[in-house]
Each structure stands twice: as C-alpha cells, then as structure tokens.
Amino acid sequence: MNIAVNSPTWDNYAALHASVTALCQIELWQQVLPHVHGDVGDFGCGTARIAPFLVNVTNVDSYTGIDASKAMVSIAGEMAKQWANKKIILVESPIEQYQGQPFSSAISLNSYYAWRDPPTILAAIYRLLNTGGAFVLATPNPALDMAKIVEAAWKELWAHHYFEQCSRTNLKLAK
C-alpha cells in the first residue's frame, strides 16, 4: 500500500475523505489530544478533520495542517472558516519540502502508508519539531482486515450518501 502523495487519487478522494467519518476515527483523534500541545503540525493532514477537535484544547495554541493534495487542503480551508477566530493554518506542500517555524508537537494520522520516502519525511518532521517535542504517528496496520473494518463502519454509516463510494475507495487504497 503506497500511493504517491501527489497522485490525482488523493485529489479525487478529498470530498469523500471530508464527508465520511467512522467512530473509530473519532476515537483515534480523541486518543491523540492529550499528547499534543503548543503549536501543532499535522503532517499529511488530508482535509484536517482533527482540527475541530484541537481548536478547543486549552494547551494547543495553533494548528498547521500540511498536505500535498490541493483538493484536500482546499476542503480543509472551507472547514477552517468555521473557526475563523482560532489559529488554523493550512499549507499545500509535500511534507519534506515544507519550510516553516518549528512545532511544539506534531501528528501524522493515517498518511504514513502513502509516503514515497518515509526516512526522508520522518527526518523532515524531526527537523520541524522543537527540542523535546512530541510526535504522534498512527498508521493502519497492514495485517488489518479492511473488509471487516468497512463492515463494522457500515453499521453506523449505512445511510450516508457517500459511504459506499468511500468504502470502495478505501478498500482500493488498502491494496
């Protein structure tokens, strides 16, 4: 499972990515919250769906989402307008090319599998972390049975307009 981050696949997937959220994803985001603080960098942010969960965390000062997909960042920008009074920054850039201020903490959730050169990207993230900064990396386990995950998600999302299309795309990406 390794799809180039600048692939049109990600731009085509952006609307689905933003609109279908399973409970297990929300549970992951909630598990991440206690581990981030200060200025948070989200590497491979997609549509920045964790941002709404971070904006009210008292020890988070800002959120910067970085993603190579123009469509993902564009949709994230629409979401960010809902929190115009919060410091949400979105950047269209490959992770390894991002030049910016260091972060107090960083996350990368469910994007590692799409990185073309993981050692280079991890080195870039390390370079962008303040000394002692925390980094949370969560990625799907290749041994996971994606068909079973989709089946479980169906129980809560079966009536969602985009669920079937999103499920097919996720299963295709998992191959």
C-alpha positions in Angstrom: 0.0 0.0 0.0 1.9 3.0 -1.3 0.4 5.6 -3.5 2.3 8.7 -4.4 1.3 11.7 -2.4 0.8 13.9 -5.4 -1.3 11.4 -7.2 -4.6 12.6 -8.6 -6.1 9.7 -6.5 -5.9 12.0 -3.4 -7.5 15.0 -5.1 -10.3 12.7 -6.3 -10.7 11.2 -2.8 -10.8 14.6 -1.0 -14.6 15.1 -0.9 -15.2 11.5 0.3 -12.4 11.9 2.9 -14.1 15.0 4.3 -17.6 13.7 4.4 -17.4 10.2 5.9 -16.1 9.7 9.4 -16.4 6.5 11.3 -16.5 6.3 15.1 -13.1 4.6 15.2 -11.5 7.6 13.5 -13.0 10.0 16.1 -11.8 7.7 18.9 -8.2 7.9 17.4 -8.4 11.7 17.3 -9.5 11.7 20.9 -6.6 9.5 21.9 -4.2 11.9 20.3 -5.4 15.1 22.0 -3.7 14.5 25.4 -0.3 14.1 23.6 -0.2 17.5 21.7 0.4 21.0 22.9 1.5 24.4 21.8 1.9 24.9 18.0 0.8 21.6 16.4 1.9 20.4 13.0 -0.2 17.9 11.2 1.8 16.2 8.5 -0.3 14.6 5.8 -3.4 16.4 7.2 -5.8 15.5 4.4 -8.9 17.5 5.0 -7.7 18.4 8.5 -10.6 16.6 10.2 -8.8 16.5 13.5 -8.6 20.4 13.6 -12.2 20.8 15.0 -11.2 18.6 17.9 -8.0 20.5 18.6 -9.4 24.1 18.4 -10.8 24.0 22.0 -7.9 22.1 23.6 -6.6 24.6 26.1 -2.9 23.8 25.7 -3.0 24.0 21.9 -2.0 27.4 20.6 -2.3 26.8 16.9 -2.8 24.1 14.2 -0.9 23.9 11.0 -2.1 21.2 8.5 0.3 20.3 5.7 -0.7 18.1 2.8 0.5 17.7 -0.9 -3.1 17.4 -2.2 -4.5 20.7 -3.5 -8.1 19.4 -3.1 -7.6 18.1 0.4 -6.2 21.5 1.5 -8.9 23.4 -0.3 -11.7 21.4 1.5 -9.8 21.8 4.8 -9.8 25.6 4.2 -13.6 25.5 3.9 -13.8 23.7 7.3 -11.4 26.1 8.9 -13.7 29.1 8.1 -16.0 27.7 10.8 -13.2 28.5 13.3 -12.0 31.8 12.0 -11.2 33.0 15.5 -8.8 30.1 16.0 -5.3 29.9 14.6 -5.7 27.2 11.9 -3.1 27.4 9.1 -3.3 25.1 6.0 -0.4 24.6 3.7 -0.3 22.8 0.3 3.2 21.2 0.3 4.9 17.9 0.3 6.0 17.3 3.9 9.7 17.0 3.1 9.6 20.4 1.3 7.7 22.3 4.0 9.7 25.3 5.4 8.2 26.9 8.4 8.6 27.5 12.1 9.2 24.5 14.4 6.3 22.9 16.2 5.8 22.1 19.9 4.2 18.8 18.9 3.3 17.0 15.6 1.0 14.4 14.4 0.6 12.2 11.3 -2.5 10.1 11.3 -3.2 7.6 8.6 -0.9 9.1 6.0 2.4 7.2 6.5 1.4 4.4 4.1 1.3 6.9 1.3 4.8 8.4 1.9 7.1 7.8 -1.0 10.3 8.1 1.1 9.5 7.5 4.8 13.0 8.1 6.2 13.3 11.4 4.4 9.8 12.5 5.6 10.5 11.4 9.2 13.8 13.4 9.1 11.9 16.5 7.9 9.3 16.2 10.7 12.1 15.7 13.2 13.8 18.9 11.8 10.5 20.8 12.3 10.0 19.7 16.0 11.2 21.8 18.9 13.7 20.0 21.1 11.6 17.7 23.3 8.6 18.0 21.1 6.1 15.1 20.9 5.3 13.3 17.7 2.3 11.0 17.3 2.3 8.7 14.3 -0.7 6.4 13.7 -0.9 4.3 10.6 -3.1 1.4 9.5 -1.6 -2.0 10.3 -1.1 -4.0 7.1 -2.5 -7.0 8.9 -5.8 -5.3 9.5 -8.8 -6.8 7.6 -10.1 -3.7 5.9 -13.2 -5.5 4.7 -14.1 -6.2 8.3 -13.5 -2.5 9.2 -15.8 -1.4 6.4 -18.4 -3.9 7.5 -18.2 -2.5 11.1 -18.5 1.1 9.8 -21.5 0.1 7.7 -23.5 -0.4 10.9 -23.2 3.2 11.7 -22.9 4.8 8.3 -25.1 2.7 6.0 -27.4 5.6 5.1 -24.7 8.1 4.4 -24.9 9.2 0.8 -21.1 8.7 0.2 -20.5 5.7 2.3 -20.5 3.0 -0.5 -18.2 5.1 -2.7 -15.9 5.9 0.2 -15.8 2.2 1.2 -14.8 1.1 -2.3 -12.1 3.7 -2.5 -10.7 2.8 0.9 -10.6 -0.9 0.0 -8.8 0.0 -3.2 -6.3 2.2 -1.4 -5.6 -0.6 1.1 -4.5 -3.0 -1.6 
